[in-house]
């Protein structure tokens, strides 16, 4: 456990070796994505992993789309993408069939800023 600017941050490895995000303890900047090669009706479902950095302490990690989704939805986590110097919030969404994915809040563009990120 680290204390940075009087905020306690707990980052631990889960059994798969990826970083486990703890609830309400940090904001992370999504820096890159990995996509599978499948043909998806919704391109957001192609995102399999997201790379991130916690700018408060420079810790970095990479988690699955569903790990980040659950962290935001169930634990109150906060993620953002930086676009032209502006922070755009990452939010959870579901398709009509119930598939869970991430997207960015509406900003000056209709494009999901996550899909514009480089590959990890």
C-alpha positions as CSV (number, residue, x, y, z in Angstrom):
1,X,0.0,0.0,0.0
2,X,1.3,3.4,-1.0
3,X,0.3,6.8,0.3
4,X,0.5,9.5,-2.3
5,X,-0.8,13.0,-1.6
6,X,-2.7,11.5,1.4
7,X,-4.6,9.1,-0.9
8,X,-4.0,5.4,-0.2
9,X,-3.4,3.3,-3.4
10,X,-3.6,-0.4,-3.3
11,X,-2.4,-2.2,-6.4
12,X,-1.9,-5.9,-6.2
13,X,-1.4,-8.7,-8.8
14,X,-4.3,-11.1,-9.3
15,X,-3.8,-14.7,-10.0
16,X,-3.4,-14.1,-13.7
17,X,-0.5,-11.6,-13.2
18,X,-2.4,-8.6,-14.3
19,X,-2.8,-5.6,-12.0
20,X,-5.9,-5.6,-9.8
21,X,-7.5,-2.2,-9.5
22,X,-8.9,-1.2,-6.2
23,X,-12.1,0.8,-5.8
24,X,-12.3,4.5,-5.6
25,X,-8.6,4.9,-4.9
26,X,-7.2,6.1,-8.1
27,X,-7.9,7.6,-11.5
28,X,-6.1,6.0,-14.5
29,X,-5.3,7.4,-17.9
30,X,-5.9,4.8,-20.7
31,X,-2.9,5.0,-22.9
32,X,-3.2,2.1,-25.4
33,X,-5.5,-0.8,-26.4
34,X,-5.2,-4.3,-27.8
35,X,-7.8,-5.6,-30.2
36,X,-8.6,-9.1,-31.4
37,X,-8.9,-9.8,-35.1
38,X,-12.6,-10.8,-35.1
39,X,-15.3,-9.1,-37.2
40,X,-17.5,-7.4,-34.7
41,X,-20.9,-5.7,-35.2
42,X,-19.7,-3.2,-32.6
43,X,-16.0,-2.3,-33.0
44,X,-15.8,-1.5,-29.2
45,X,-16.1,-5.2,-28.6
46,X,-12.8,-5.8,-30.4
47,X,-11.0,-4.2,-27.5
48,X,-9.6,-7.0,-25.4
49,X,-7.1,-5.2,-23.1
50,X,-6.4,-1.6,-22.1
51,X,-3.0,-0.3,-20.9
52,X,-3.0,2.5,-18.4
53,X,-0.9,4.8,-16.1
54,X,-1.8,6.2,-12.7
55,X,-0.2,9.7,-13.1
56,X,-0.3,10.2,-9.3
57,X,2.5,7.6,-8.8
58,X,3.5,6.6,-12.4
59,X,2.3,3.0,-11.8
60,X,1.3,1.2,-15.0
61,X,-0.8,-1.8,-15.8
62,X,-2.7,-3.6,-18.4
63,X,-6.1,-5.1,-17.8
64,X,-8.9,-6.8,-19.8
65,X,-11.9,-4.8,-21.0
66,X,-14.1,-6.7,-18.5
67,X,-11.8,-6.0,-15.6
68,X,-11.8,-2.3,-16.3
69,X,-15.6,-2.4,-17.0
70,X,-16.3,-4.0,-13.6
71,X,-13.9,-1.7,-11.8
72,X,-15.7,1.4,-13.2
73,X,-19.3,-0.1,-12.9
74,X,-19.0,-1.9,-9.6
75,X,-16.2,-0.2,-7.7
76,X,-16.6,3.4,-8.8
77,X,-13.3,3.5,-10.7
78,X,-12.4,6.5,-12.9
79,X,-10.7,6.2,-16.2
80,X,-10.0,8.8,-18.9
81,X,-8.4,9.3,-22.3
82,X,-6.4,12.4,-23.0
83,X,-7.4,14.0,-26.3
84,X,-5.8,17.3,-27.5
85,X,-5.0,18.1,-23.8
86,X,-8.5,17.4,-22.6
87,X,-9.5,14.6,-20.4
88,X,-12.4,12.5,-21.8
89,X,-14.1,10.2,-19.3
90,X,-14.3,6.5,-20.1
91,X,-17.8,5.0,-19.3
92,X,-19.4,1.6,-19.3
93,X,-22.0,0.5,-21.9
94,X,-23.8,-2.7,-23.0
95,X,-25.0,-3.8,-26.4
96,X,-28.7,-4.8,-26.9
97,X,-27.6,-8.4,-26.4
98,X,-25.8,-7.6,-23.1
99,X,-22.2,-7.6,-24.2
100,X,-20.2,-5.2,-21.9
101,X,-17.8,-2.7,-23.3
102,X,-16.2,0.7,-22.7
103,X,-16.5,4.0,-24.6
104,X,-15.8,7.6,-24.0
105,X,-18.3,10.2,-23.1
106,X,-19.5,12.4,-25.9
107,X,-17.1,15.2,-26.6
108,X,-16.4,17.3,-29.8
109,X,-16.2,14.2,-31.9
110,X,-18.5,11.3,-32.5
111,X,-15.6,8.8,-32.6
112,X,-14.9,6.7,-29.5
113,X,-11.6,8.0,-28.4
114,X,-10.6,4.6,-27.1
115,X,-10.5,3.2,-30.7
116,X,-8.1,6.0,-31.7
117,X,-5.4,4.8,-29.2
118,X,-2.3,3.0,-30.3
119,X,-1.8,-0.8,-29.8
120,X,-0.1,-1.7,-26.5
